[in-house]
């Protein structure tokens, strides 16, 4: 008897994020960073490692597969947390991280 393999569900990120979605994601990630009690460089490392390791599971709502974590820098994170306008591609990386590391590991911003 063989055990059925369980494929992890795909992570779907948006192509564009509204200001309200960005603010909600900022709140979620701020809480996560406080819980972890780490600075921005280490948080950047956590985000990029987890998202990169799961990049084959991540899909854009446009149907495009994959995500490229190299476009997110520590400086981008500082700007995002300061409330500055951040490119949607970089916000998608943060959305993917939030979904991957969330309590239920499910959609926090994106709705399918």
Secondary structure, 3 states (H helix, E strand, C coil): CCCCCCCCCCEEECCCCCHHHHHHHHHHHHHHHHHHCCCHHHHHHHHHHHHHHCHHHEEECCCCECCCHHHCCHHHHHHHHCCCCCCHHHHHHHHHHHHHHCCCCCCCCCCC
